Amino acid sequence: MLLLNIKKENDDLGKQVNKLANILLLKTYFKHCISLIIIIGSINIQAQEITYNSDKKYVLGGVTVLGNSSFSEQTIITYSGLSEGKEITIPGEEISNAIKKLWSSKLFSDIEIYVTKIEDNVAYLEIRLSDLPELNEIKVNGVKKGKVEGIIKDNKLQKGVKVTENLMTNTKNFLETKYKKEGFVNTKINFRTIEVKDSIQKARVNLVLNIDKGEKVKIKNIVFNGNDVLSDKQLRKSMKNTKKINRLRILKRSKFIDSAYQKDLASVVDKYKENGYRDARILSDSVIINDDKTISLQIKVNEGEKYTFGNISFIGNTVYTNQQLSRILRINKGDTYNGVLLQKRIADNSKPDADDITNYYQNFGYLFSNINPVEVGAENNVIDMEIRIVEGKPAYFNNVTVVGNDKTNDHVIYREIRTRPGQLYSKANVVRTVRELGQLGFFDAQEIAPNFINPNPNEGTIDIEYSVKETGSSQIELQGGYGGGGFIGTLGLSFNNFSIKDIFKKDAYKPIPMGDGQKLALRLQASRFYQTYSFSFSEPWLGGKRPVQFSTSLSHTKQFLYNFQTRNADKSKSFNITGITLGLARRLSVPDDYFTLSQAISFQRYDLNNYNTGLFTFGDGYANNLSYTVGLNRNNTYNDPIYPTGGSNFDVRAKLSIPYSVFSKVDYTALKEERDGLIIIRDDASQNSVNRTSASTRIGEIDQERYKWLEFYKINFKADWFTQVAKDLVLRPSAEFGFLGAYNNDRGVIPFERFFLGGDGLGTYSLDGREAIALRGYPNQSLSSQDGGTIYNKFSLELRYPITLKASAKIYALTFLEGGASYNSFKDYNPFQLYRSAGLGIRIFMPAFGLLGIDFGHGFDPLPGEINKHGWETHFIIGQQF
């Protein structure tokens, strides 16, 4: 724009000046809608006084600055580069560059340069400009308070920023795009500026940002045109995240999200390709807005013709034979053409350990291999393929490093790493290393990353760096509550990355010696009626050279009898349990190195001091439990032990005592017959109290003899599977079984070590070695007989969804179906007669406190002895997973 101030009556002068204006417009560079305004003298200047030569150099006689700016005149002149005495042309690059520099500073608006006077070869200029207003305050309407800070940060709307049209336009576009991706198609964004008037000379404004997201648009219908081979239902099913309204569907919503819709259009084409229609494509798609504020999607497809695979040949392979590669490809001549499956068999990017040809090469060193399927013929809808392979050199690891471990010692990490310098590259070993580091529990499993450095295809070498992020590996349990007639206090400390060798080093206490991967746990729980103390320690690499875990634990429990008269603990009547366990667990290599063989020897001493209850038939005496436990475990879950997304965990173990009855000279058959007869006398109401008391005393003596040394065998089995059914959704089926038996039927099954089913599975203390088996939806230990079951089975199906998996807190929601029962003998055993439940819950894992959670379970069956279903039950979870 060129503005001229000319007297209207002088037409000749006007024509000359307009001619000059056109010349200047053609020769001067304009950017950002710059206005170059040339004023020749004042209103009364005559044309003959103007002399102009576009090729002539002028000396700049002076520059003045006018306008609303907080910058000094000299600062603006210096920055523009138009210093006095400088040679310029009118028009010319000097003026053009000055304007561009001032605009590029993003500090000014309305930049105008005037030629005010020309005398001989001296020209005088005037710069008129105004400062851009600075942002003083911003108010955001239409979103929650917690979202405001994020909007300000993402769009750089901090106080002091220059407010330009460009800033507001970019902010508007950003927010509209953001909310459209979330399904708010009708989002409206507008700004309102309020000038700030105060004593500060700077131009400042307040901004009001109004956000109207509107309602998320739901999809009423999805209609396909042109499809004959695949039905609308089949094609709609292939669209994983774009669904029409269905009141019965829970997991998938019917909100329209454009980004998800575009991906699902590609999924429709892939669906055709999976069925042999490789030429299928989307011809058009349209969004129709309905009167009820919903939308309908109309998608027109061209299916093309069906193809089959013809000859498939391999070109360039020298390491593996055609037959070996064909077994991996698993596609034969005559099979329906499936481009999606072909690509997965070549390289399945969705699974790092997929059974495909690329991994087949990479697991045996050929990191630099390149595999491409090429169509070489398509006659009569039969596609001949060549799988072209460039094998490259085998790659060897050069340097293997770890970064990010500040607390954990290097040797703890390096002993888990399966990629060694000089070793042949194997992708499987890289994937396995990531899993092993995640399973340690010292690092955020979501942040472990193998970074490849300095790949050298010519020499066949590569460096690898494992990046880890440490998390808190120690936990504290400090709680108090009221239950069982009194206050219960618990103090627990668990150090999961302990270093016992540094225990006497002052400098190592930060706050405790850490870094060697050992585990140390201390726990104290006390109330008026019982006290428990426990200590445990484990070293995962005994000797430091092989993965042999040594563990030991000590525990002591003291229970006092409840006095119903005083409603207090009678400390003259007690039941004490003292135990010690020593164990070794060794990682196996056969059948594979996911197996662990564990063995343990444990001893418990049960002492009863005038402790007469219905739990035991003798109130004074003792029992000894010396047992050997052997277990076989296979755990290949990955990668996060808190939220596994795949793999399985199988565990079978047997706990065995010595068969004392084989060596004992006691006639247990006679004792059993005598005991059965005494029970009849004790329970016969016609007998006098003396006889009944005498019978009870003798029964206690017999049982003291039977349980002096506990004789039993116990089998436990548990299996968990983890399957990623969607991107983040994980399905976890599980099954459990337990059996407690006796070597000698006359001696009978011991009243210790039994199974108590129901509830949250958390026993505050266990007097008799019992196992508390969780089954949500019912009260604790309510689904077993009073003495506990000798057999149990349980089946569970759990669906998990992560809310956040950050290192500071891992949170996931879950729903579950469960069924289980316990039995007193095999005569009662029926695996299909179960107590059933369903419900939902949430888990929170924080490194400092371990796993916490709450479940709401609904029991569908009545408790033993009742006729109505149990209904809802709330369970609080501490330190365990179902």
Summary of the structure (lengths in Angstrom):
residues: 882
radius of gyration: 40.8
end to end distance: 75.1
largest distance: 146.7
contacts: 2662
relative contact order: 0.04
helix: 21%
strand: 40%
